[in-house]
């Protein structure tokens, strides 16, 4: 299947338009606003029309009283001269003000709404003579806006329903009123009701123009119904309704939140400019914000300069958005330069500013600098918020400094700052990454006790944790629970699942998820490509990885440090040392930016490939460029030094880790056990295992296999059997490596009956012997010049292992003959 991996070139064209306003589109909690058949025009309205058109007064009385054909009003084309200005009741007529004051009374009984609103049509009113449909519309619009302004949303909707259903009021409706009502429904999360309303108004003969479309697109956006917003925008263009500057700004914001590829966003901007609409300050701020997800700091910098060259002065929103781009791109130095310019231009940094800066340093592992910034903001009188603390907690967790992470959490609690769901997600990730699943699930349970609700990130984090621990059944279980909880998988979920299944070794399942993602209409983004590349890298499929990288570039999807990191892993796992070293030279030379993530990856892949000189070079390059090593890079150094029995060097790294506040991980302990198991001081392997358990970290099968090897290698079979029993009691199932260690040890000591008993035991317990199992027995027979017994063992092997193949028996016989000769 891997050979056929070919990803589409990013975002496909938006789906074909389907009816935007279906007849029966109900919301879950609120029914759509009712729409009765249009009533005949009342004499009062006819009189108003006659006042507006004196020519009609010359008609005969019969004609004047005959039914007047309904005009197709264009909704949204508001003639309100105050449109866009702050609402004020002073613009209402005296009657309108009186009605609004009545409705605003806290003791107002909504049952009297009909009676109050009928005042519009009192025949005795002096205002009636000078009134018109337009002035009535203005009053109704002002009353609804006033109620919305004072957060009386339900009453505002009731006024609209009354006007819409009253026989005398059908012509009063205009775009200003409908746009406000859509805004209210959007604020209440009733997007479907808003769509149904417009559908029914359309059926009544009312056209929809750009203002109403923009209002509904904005409502969809604020309720994260981005696909519907895009469909509305496309439908609007298809109908020849030209977007305004506000429409473009709203849809650009939608595309940014959808993580739409940059070239697609720029297509919209080009369309906007071709239509003669010049970007404003809001447009530039929105576009700079769009650069965050893809870490497009170069594009953001170009926009920033273009914006200034066009005469726009950056405001606080601009600077904070620009800072955020650099923060997410892990470029703290550039972020600090933006801060300096911001302050020079008279903008004092806010909590948002500091949080972006702290994020920039924390993401890059520069945690001392991040803490300094936190202290600086406190000195300026800015109180850290939950985002500040959670960012620091996540930074320490990622660097492997669990103690510091928990210290931040305790400080947060002491400051009276309540954790939010992001905080809990960070704690879940911390415990999960350390294999401390019991503590992780306690945090998950604590979410409900703190009046929080798991969000999509919570579920994605659980999927990622179980995936990276190879727990595929748990991955499937969490995915089912997530859907049962009502969460619809979105791009990040699919990306996480691709990564999770590939970590579990289920490459085909990972690609099936990718296919399902496309079928669901979810467009791949940079994260998707990186997830697929990571899956390919684990299998060492470097050729397919290079093809995916080429597709990304063709699709104008800019590779980032994670992309090249996966390519390095693909070369390393595919044993393409030459290609790996060539890519490393591009990084060192600056042809590919020597990002700290890439330098840390080079430490890891060179260590795995047992390239000591190259590993040390990458590690030194980190400090030379001013970057701090993280737990992964340090573990890689412990691993390569440990494998080579370079105890002094290993201890230097351990000392640095302890002095710098790093929490030793399972990987660290496993590397130490490996080093001790191959040394004269082999008993320290078990001592390290005990230390691991005391720290509350659950050992894995590698931990136990390493200690078993330490004892078997030194003929201490009783101790090895004790560890074997402890391993099974802990719930870890022995694998073929475990059994082969015992078989090889017994065979090496000529204890062949014991070795064969182990083979019999492993087969009985469902573990299939491999070539190494039988090689160790046959080779030990031959080593002691017992070739006849070796041949007898092979001839009777099918009795021991009924599933052994004829080819395997032939291979072993050839091996004996070669040893004999």
Secondary structure, 3 states (H helix, E strand, C coil): CHHHCCCCCCCCCCCCCCCCCCCCCCCCCCCCCCCCCCCCCCHHHHHHHHHHCHHHHHCCHHHHHCCCCCCCCEECCCCCCCCCCCCCHHHCCHHHHHHHHHHHCCCCCHHHHHHHHHHHHCCCCCHHHHCCHHHHHHHHHHHHHHHHHCCCHHHHHHHHHHHHHCCCCHHHCCHHHHHHHHHHHHHCCCHHHHHHHHHHHHHCCCEECHHHHHHHHHHHHHCCCHHHHHHHHHHHHHCCCCCCHHHHHHHHHHHHHCCCCHHHHHHHHHHHHHCCCCCCHHHHHHHHHHCCCCCCHHHHHHHHHHHHHCCCCCCHHHHHHHHHHHHHCCCHHHHHHHHHHHHHCCCCCCHHHHHHHHHHHHHCCCHHHHHHHHHHHHHCCCCCCHHHHHHHHHHHHHHCCHHHHHHHHHHHHHCCCCCCHHHHHHHHHHHHHCCCHHHHHHHHHHHHHCCCCCCHHHHHHHHHHHHHCCCHHHHHHHHHHHHHCCCCCCHHHHHHHHHHHHHCCCHHHHHHHHHHHHHCCCCCCHHHHHHHHHHHHHCCCHHHHHHHHHHHHHCCCCCCHHHHHHHHHHHHHCCCHHHHHHHHHHHHHCCCCCCHHHHHHHHHHHHHCCCHHHHHHHHHHHHHCCCCCCHHHHHHHHHHHHHCCCHHHHHHHHHHHHHCCCCCCHHHHHHHHHHHHCCCCCCHHHHHHHHHHHCCCCCCHHHHHHHHHHHHHCCCHHHHHHHHHHHHHCCCCCCHHHHHHHHHHHHHCCCHHHHHHHHHHHHHCCCCCCHHHHHHHHHHHHHCCCHHHHHHHHHCHHHHCCCCCHHHHHHHHHHHHHHHC
